[in-house]
Amino acid sequence: MNINQLTASKIKDLRTKNGLTAEAVAQALQISRGAYSQLENGHVEITLSRVELLSQIFNVTLGEIIPSSTTYHQSYNHNKGGVNGNHNNNNTKTMNNFFADDENISRVIEVIKDALQNEGK
């Protein structure tokens, strides 16, 4: 399971816990039901802007949607298939793709700024 699939799994869990249909979430994201299905099944990389929208839809933090590296690592340690090497390669590729996009970097900076400002309140 790669990081997209782990994130997708969290999204599906949050959707069902909130009693929402896939169609309703797709409409809120302004994408087709088919595109949302691809996202929820981990077949496409999710953008940070979509994660932000989903966090608002589900009323959760970004961290509750995006799996931490600890969670990701643990999921592979419990897998008997011995895929720890793939974990590192997939994680590195995903991070490189994510940070190659200036828009993603700008959004991360804004999220960090907001978190720091809210921490002082």
Sequence and secondary structure as in RCSB ss.txt:
>XXXX:A:sequence
MNINQLTASKIKDLRTKNGLTAEAVAQALQISRGAYSQLENGHVEITLSRVELLSQIFNVTLGEIIPSSTTYHQS
YNHNKGGVNGNHNNNNTKTMNNFFADDENISRVIEVIKDALQNEGK
>XXXX:A:secstr
  HHHHHHHHHHHHHHHTT  HHHHHHHHTS HHHHHHHHTTSS   HHHHHHHHHHHT  GGGTS  HHHHHHH
HHT TT  HHHHHHHHHHHHHHHHT HHHHHHHHHHHHHHHHHHT 
